[in-house]
Amino acid sequence: MKYLNPVALLLVIVGGLNWLLVGIARFDLVATLTGRKFGEKNAISSAIYVAVGAAAVALLPVLARWIIVPPRD
């Protein structure tokens, strides 16, 4: 369980970087890594997108804790 948050954070960062590349350069990293063209999906890319979304949901309690009890400086 102690590895869930770091893995989830890594997946959310990868997803964020993918969206950055899509927005700036119209380059879909996930599609490229799974052998597809921009915007095309297959089972592997769908699994990656689902994993990134699940990671974001898994990090919601962390965000809630930071809002309720802000980290000390």
Secondary structure as the mmCIF struct_conf table of DSSP 4:
data_model
#
loop_
_struct_conf.conf_type_id
_struct_conf.id
_struct_conf.beg_label_comp_id
_struct_conf.beg_label_asym_id
_struct_conf.beg_label_seq_id
_struct_conf.end_label_comp_id
_struct_conf.end_label_asym_id
_struct_conf.end_label_seq_id
TURN_TY1_P TURN_TY1_P1 LYS A 2 TYR A 3
HELX_RH_AL_P HELX_RH_AL_P1 LEU A 4 ALA A 25
HELX_RH_AL_P HELX_RH_AL_P2 LEU A 29 LEU A 33
TURN_TY1_P TURN_TY1_P2 THR A 34 GLY A 35
TURN_TY1_P TURN_TY1_P3 PHE A 38 GLY A 39
HELX_RH_AL_P HELX_RH_AL_P3 ALA A 43 ALA A 58
TURN_TY1_P TURN_TY1_P4 LEU A 59 LEU A 59
HELX_RH_AL_P HELX_RH_AL_P4 LEU A 60 ILE A 68
BEND BEND1 VAL A 69 VAL A 69
HELX_LH_PP_P HELX_LH_PP_P1 PRO A 70 ARG A 72
#
